[in-house]
Amino acid sequence: MKHVISAKQFDLDTLAELFSTAKALKKRLSEQKVVKLAVDRILMTVFLEPSTRTRLSFVYAMKRLGGEVVDFGPEEVTSRAKGETFEDTMRMLDGYAPDVIVLRSREVGAAEKASKIVRCNVINAGDGWNEHPTQALLDVYTIWEQLGRVDGLRIAIMGDLRYGRTPSSLSYLLAKYRDITFHYVAPPQLQIREEVLKEVSHHTVHQHSRLEEIRDEVDVLYVTRLQKERLGDENLYQQLRGSYVVTVDLLKKLKKIPLIMHPLPRVDELPAEVDALPQAKYFQQAENGVYVRAALLTKLLNLDISSLQSS
Ligand code: NCD
């Protein structure tokens, strides 16, 4: 594996290997701050769209592996603001010889484009509404950690499924496992995209406009925010804002309260009252982002992880 562009590119063996490394790293990094596996390696973060968790968890992952990090900086203080093309920026960055570039962009296909320009590894940290494969890795890792399995999972994915990139990548990754039941819950304007439905069509798939319509038990409820920046229509935003809110009352109406997950940031859809439930796992998800991304870096950079296995 040279580049990570899409969740579709992972197979079950690779996932099992990554999760096992992530688990070992999680244990080791709870005992010591840094494991020196990535000494003399440089990771570059290029975030041309806002981010907190994805950028910082990659930074922490690399630092805690003993590697170096260089940040491109906010777009407005770079030559991008002077009109430099994406291609020129990438060619120039490549000249500095980073080992891996983690790229987020508003543009669908940006990471793939970058991977054809630079010599180092490229990781897609979100390309517009399209995909966010490393978020899906940490989401599925968290499910596996919490439930001890992924096969047979019954999951409700709720919110802005049309403009969100986490529902698509999560669906692509889960589609690799056996016997998954997907419940896509969204107002009709925000339902899951056709191309995603195609990828999961060999599993059981239901669509609902409201959470209350789900009569069966589900293991996980994955909530996402309204992607205001991608709706492009203030009226539509105002109309849809608050149209789905997961309250404790609503959760209690379900057959069983499932694990509650969210890629974060949350806005109106997941009130803080839910945090007190033992099923709320979104902050664990964010923490797991560091270990899962560190595991991914060990694989992409061919780091020697034998010292992890011995503990
Ligand atoms: C997500 C994203 O950027 O797509 N955030 C994240 O990386 N955890 C979700 C979102 O912004 O809604």
Residues whose N, C-alpha, C, O or C-beta is under 5 A from the ligand:
A	BS01	NCD	R53 T54 G126 H132 R165 T166 R225 P263 L264 P265
